[in-house]
Amino acid sequence: MSITYSCELWYSCFECDSQTVEKVWMTRLELYTAVALRHDVPEYELKQGDVVTLIDYVKHPGGGKDGYILEIFNAIGESIAVIAIPVSAVEPLRANEILSVRQLTRES
């Protein structure tokens, strides 16, 4: 499985103020925990609120914002993608949220 590391995606899809980035990075979410996407990632048919797993921390290769490596699983636990995104693109899950299921148009 290859990791997608798209600088275009990194810069254009996840604009966020620096305070939010610092707050998310300073709290440094734990590895192998479920987190929610803050924005759509159309290249992978991911939507804001989709639950993904944080599997690593990374420095941006061009000196930009630091990021996370995320693994995406389908509803039955099969890995369907591994992507790199900026830390501002995810948020921790909260006790007052519930999970739901939706269908992807592409096959896993």
C-alpha positions as a LaTeX table, in Angstrom:
\begin{tabular}{lrrr}
\hline
Residue & $x$ (\AA) & $y$ (\AA) & $z$ (\AA) \\
\hline
Met1 & 0.00 & 0.00 & 0.00 \\
Ser2 & 1.39 & 3.41 & $-0.88$ \\
Ile3 & 0.92 & 6.64 & 1.03 \\
Thr4 & $-0.52$ & 9.53 & $-0.92$ \\
Tyr5 & 1.18 & 12.79 & $-0.05$ \\
Ser6 & $-0.38$ & 15.53 & $-2.10$ \\
Cys7 & 1.06 & 19.00 & $-1.59$ \\
Glu8 & $-1.82$ & 20.46 & $-3.62$ \\
Leu9 & $-4.29$ & 18.79 & $-1.29$ \\
Trp10 & $-2.20$ & 19.86 & 1.69 \\
Tyr11 & $-2.31$ & 23.55 & 0.81 \\
Ser12 & $-5.65$ & 24.08 & $-0.89$ \\
Cys13 & $-8.22$ & 21.96 & 0.92 \\
Phe14 & $-7.41$ & 22.58 & 4.54 \\
Glu15 & $-7.02$ & 26.28 & 5.13 \\
Cys16 & $-7.28$ & 27.05 & 8.79 \\
Asp17 & $-6.19$ & 29.81 & 11.12 \\
Ser18 & $-2.84$ & 29.36 & 12.87 \\
Gln19 & $-4.42$ & 29.21 & 16.34 \\
Thr20 & $-6.43$ & 26.13 & 15.38 \\
Val21 & $-3.35$ & 24.47 & 13.89 \\
Glu22 & $-1.32$ & 25.19 & 17.04 \\
Lys23 & $-4.11$ & 23.97 & 19.31 \\
Val24 & $-4.51$ & 20.69 & 17.41 \\
Trp25 & $-0.76$ & 20.12 & 17.20 \\
Met26 & $-0.10$ & 21.05 & 20.84 \\
Thr27 & $-2.72$ & 18.57 & 22.03 \\
Arg28 & $-1.01$ & 16.01 & 19.76 \\
Leu29 & $-3.71$ & 13.47 & 19.27 \\
Glu30 & $-2.72$ & 9.95 & 20.27 \\
Leu31 & $-1.57$ & 7.52 & 17.60 \\
Tyr32 & $-4.01$ & 4.78 & 16.56 \\
Thr33 & $-7.05$ & 6.73 & 17.71 \\
Ala34 & $-10.13$ & 7.51 & 15.69 \\
Val35 & $-10.51$ & 11.13 & 14.60 \\
Ala36 & $-13.00$ & 13.00 & 12.41 \\
Leu37 & $-12.18$ & 14.86 & 9.21 \\
Arg38 & $-12.84$ & 18.61 & 9.35 \\
His39 & $-13.14$ & 18.90 & 5.54 \\
Asp40 & $-14.07$ & 16.83 & 2.50 \\
Val41 & $-11.27$ & 14.97 & 0.70 \\
Pro42 & $-12.85$ & 14.46 & $-2.73$ \\
Glu43 & $-9.95$ & 12.44 & $-4.17$ \\
Tyr44 & $-10.91$ & 9.62 & $-1.79$ \\
Glu45 & $-14.67$ & 10.32 & $-1.56$ \\
Leu46 & $-14.19$ & 11.29 & 2.08 \\
Lys47 & $-16.58$ & 13.74 & 3.68 \\
Gln48 & $-16.35$ & 16.12 & 6.60 \\
Gly49 & $-17.14$ & 14.09 & 9.71 \\
Asp50 & $-15.88$ & 10.76 & 8.34 \\
Val51 & $-14.01$ & 8.79 & 10.97 \\
Val52 & $-10.41$ & 7.82 & 10.16 \\
Thr53 & $-7.48$ & 6.45 & 12.17 \\
Leu54 & $-4.41$ & 8.54 & 12.98 \\
Ile55 & $-1.36$ & 6.33 & 12.42 \\
Asp56 & 1.64 & 8.70 & 12.37 \\
Tyr57 & 2.92 & 12.27 & 12.68 \\
Val58 & 4.88 & 13.85 & 9.80 \\
Lys59 & 6.77 & 17.03 & 9.01 \\
His60 & 5.76 & 18.68 & 5.75 \\
Pro61 & 8.39 & 17.87 & 3.08 \\
Gly62 & 8.45 & 21.49 & 1.89 \\
Gly63 & 8.73 & 23.05 & 5.34 \\
Gly64 & 5.01 & 23.88 & 5.55 \\
Lys65 & 2.47 & 22.84 & 8.15 \\
Asp66 & 3.08 & 19.54 & 9.95 \\
Gly67 & 0.65 & 16.73 & 9.33 \\
Tyr68 & $-0.80$ & 13.37 & 10.17 \\
Ile69 & $-0.82$ & 10.09 & 8.30 \\
Leu70 & $-4.33$ & 8.67 & 8.35 \\
Glu71 & $-5.61$ & 5.21 & 7.49 \\
Ile72 & $-9.13$ & 4.92 & 6.18 \\
Phe73 & $-11.16$ & 1.77 & 6.79 \\
Asn74 & $-14.46$ & 0.68 & 5.30 \\
Ala75 & $-17.40$ & $-0.33$ & 7.51 \\
Ile76 & $-16.14$ & $-3.92$ & 7.90 \\
Gly77 & $-12.62$ & $-2.92$ & 8.92 \\
Glu78 & $-10.73$ & $-3.30$ & 5.63 \\
Ser79 & $-8.09$ & $-0.69$ & 4.93 \\
Ile80 & $-8.96$ & 1.28 & 1.80 \\
Ala81 & $-6.44$ & 4.16 & 1.82 \\
Val82 & $-3.54$ & 5.80 & 3.65 \\
Ile83 & $-3.18$ & 9.55 & 3.20 \\
Ala84 & $-1.18$ & 12.48 & 4.61 \\
Ile85 & $-2.99$ & 15.67 & 5.58 \\
Pro86 & $-2.25$ & 18.74 & 7.71 \\
Val87 & $-3.00$ & 18.59 & 11.43 \\
Ser88 & $-5.73$ & 21.21 & 10.99 \\
Ala89 & $-7.76$ & 18.76 & 8.89 \\
Val90 & $-8.79$ & 16.49 & 11.76 \\
Glu91 & $-10.40$ & 16.82 & 15.15 \\
Pro92 & $-10.92$ & 14.46 & 18.07 \\
Leu93 & $-14.20$ & 12.59 & 18.42 \\
Arg94 & $-16.57$ & 13.86 & 21.11 \\
Ala95 & $-18.94$ & 12.06 & 23.48 \\
Asn96 & $-21.96$ & 13.90 & 22.04 \\
Glu97 & $-21.37$ & 12.55 & 18.50 \\
Ile98 & $-22.62$ & 9.34 & 16.90 \\
Leu99 & $-21.28$ & 7.40 & 13.92 \\
Ser100 & $-23.20$ & 6.69 & 10.73 \\
Val101 & $-22.63$ & 4.67 & 7.56 \\
Arg102 & $-22.70$ & 5.88 & 3.95 \\
Gln103 & $-21.87$ & 4.17 & 0.68 \\
Leu104 & $-18.78$ & 4.91 & $-1.42$ \\
Thr105 & $-19.35$ & 4.96 & $-5.16$ \\
Arg106 & $-16.04$ & 3.22 & $-5.89$ \\
Glu107 & $-15.25$ & $-0.36$ & $-4.93$ \\
Ser108 & $-12.70$ & $-0.92$ & $-2.16$ \\
\hline
\end{tabular}
